[in-house]
Structure formats: C-alpha cells, structure tokens
Amino acid sequence: MPVAPACPIVLTTAEHERLKKMAYGHKTEHRLRCRAQIVLHAARGRSNARIAHETSLHLDTVRAWRGRFAHGGLPALADRKRSGRPARFTPVQIAETQALACQLPAETGVPLSR
C-alpha cells in the first residue's frame, strides 16, 4: 500500500522566527516546543518518520501536528478548547472573593483566625 505524501510546509519569515523562538525558548512549554520543532523539521523537507526518530516522538504525533499546521498555520498549534465540567462559581463571585482576600483583616472586622 503506498504511503500518502506528507503535507508540504512552507514558512514565511515571520512564522519561521516565531517557531524558532517557540522551539528553542527556555520558557516555552514542553508540548509547544515539540510542536514547533516538528514544524521546523517539516519545513526543511524531512519525512514524518525522520522527524519522529529525531525528536523521539511517535509517528502519529508528528503526522497530526504537521497536518494541523499545514491546514491552520500557527494558531493550529495551540490546544483546542476542551469540554469539561461547567464552572461552579460565576466570575462575579470569584472577583468578590479575590477582593476580600486582598483586604486586611482589620478593614473587614473579621478576626485574623478566620
């Protein structure tokens, strides 16, 4: 069975610079660093198998991130919105709690032990 060719990756200068910062930045999250390295390797014309071997990632991982970048650009490298449990507190309740926590106990009349 023939293998489908990988999506060709062509980077603009701005994308290349941004990806280099992501791939080699000391404060970049590990997952974003791996994604940026995949795209940079792909832009050099490397195959998915070679990228997987050089980055010690699974071939499916390389294939997925290369494809997402090819179809969506830099924004596609971010995590997708995940469903989850609805928030238990409203933004107003959170703001009120934070405001109360930032006040001194003497201002609120609440004992320090509370």
C-alpha positions as CSV (number, residue, x, y, z in Angstrom):
1,M,0.0,0.0,0.0
2,P,1.6,3.4,-1.0
3,V,2.2,5.9,1.7
4,A,0.4,9.3,1.3
5,P,2.9,12.1,0.9
6,A,3.2,14.5,3.9
7,C,1.8,18.0,3.7
8,P,4.4,20.4,2.3
9,I,5.3,23.1,4.8
10,V,6.3,26.5,3.5
11,L,7.0,29.1,6.2
12,T,7.0,32.8,6.0
13,T,9.9,34.7,7.6
14,A,7.7,35.7,10.5
15,E,6.4,32.2,11.1
16,H,10.0,30.8,10.9
17,E,11.2,33.3,13.5
18,R,8.2,32.7,15.8
19,L,8.6,28.9,15.6
20,K,12.4,29.2,16.3
21,K,11.5,31.2,19.5
22,M,9.0,28.5,20.5
23,A,11.3,25.6,19.7
24,Y,14.4,26.9,21.5
25,G,13.0,29.3,24.1
26,H,13.7,28.5,27.7
27,K,10.3,29.5,29.0
28,T,8.3,27.7,26.3
29,E,6.1,24.8,27.5
30,H,7.4,21.4,26.5
31,R,4.4,20.5,24.4
32,L,4.6,23.7,22.4
33,R,8.4,23.2,22.0
34,C,7.8,19.8,20.5
35,R,5.1,21.1,18.1
36,A,7.4,23.9,16.9
37,Q,10.3,21.5,16.3
38,I,8.1,19.2,14.3
39,V,7.0,22.1,12.0
40,L,10.6,23.4,11.7
41,H,11.8,19.9,10.7
42,A,8.9,19.6,8.2
43,A,9.8,22.9,6.6
44,R,13.3,21.6,6.0
45,G,11.7,18.8,3.9
46,R,12.2,16.0,6.3
47,S,9.8,13.0,6.3
48,N,7.5,12.2,9.2
49,A,9.4,9.1,10.0
50,R,12.7,11.0,10.2
51,I,11.2,13.8,12.3
52,A,9.7,11.1,14.7
53,H,13.1,9.5,15.0
54,E,15.0,12.7,15.6
55,T,12.5,14.1,18.1
56,S,11.8,10.8,19.9
57,L,8.1,11.3,19.3
58,H,5.6,8.8,17.9
59,L,5.0,8.9,14.2
60,D,1.2,9.6,14.7
61,T,2.1,12.6,16.8
62,V,4.3,14.0,14.1
63,R,1.7,13.4,11.5
64,A,-1.0,15.0,13.5
65,W,0.9,18.3,14.3
66,R,2.3,18.6,10.8
67,G,-1.2,18.2,9.3
68,R,-2.7,20.7,11.8
69,F,-0.1,23.3,11.0
70,A,-0.5,22.7,7.2
71,H,-4.2,23.4,7.5
72,G,-4.4,26.0,10.2
73,G,-1.0,27.7,10.5
74,L,0.5,28.9,13.8
75,P,-2.9,29.2,15.6
76,A,-3.5,25.5,15.0
77,L,-0.5,24.6,17.2
78,A,-2.4,25.7,20.3
79,D,-4.5,23.3,22.3
80,R,-8.1,23.0,21.2
81,K,-10.9,24.1,23.5
82,R,-11.9,21.1,25.7
83,S,-15.3,20.4,27.1
84,G,-15.4,20.0,30.8
85,R,-17.4,20.5,33.9
86,P,-19.3,23.8,34.0
87,A,-17.9,26.4,36.3
88,R,-19.2,26.3,39.8
89,F,-18.6,29.9,40.6
90,T,-19.6,32.9,38.5
91,P,-16.9,35.5,37.5
92,V,-18.5,38.0,39.9
93,Q,-18.2,35.5,42.8
94,I,-14.6,34.9,42.0
95,A,-13.9,38.7,41.8
96,E,-15.6,39.3,45.2
97,T,-13.6,36.5,46.8
98,Q,-10.4,37.8,45.5
99,A,-11.2,41.4,46.6
100,L,-12.0,40.1,50.1
101,A,-8.8,38.1,50.2
102,C,-6.7,41.2,49.3
103,Q,-8.2,43.3,52.2
104,L,-6.5,43.4,55.6
105,P,-8.5,41.7,58.4
106,A,-8.7,45.0,60.4
107,E,-10.6,46.6,57.5
108,T,-13.3,43.9,57.4
109,G,-13.6,43.5,61.2
110,V,-13.0,39.7,60.8
111,P,-10.6,38.2,63.4
112,L,-7.2,37.1,62.0
113,S,-8.0,33.5,62.9
114,R,-10.9,33.4,60.4
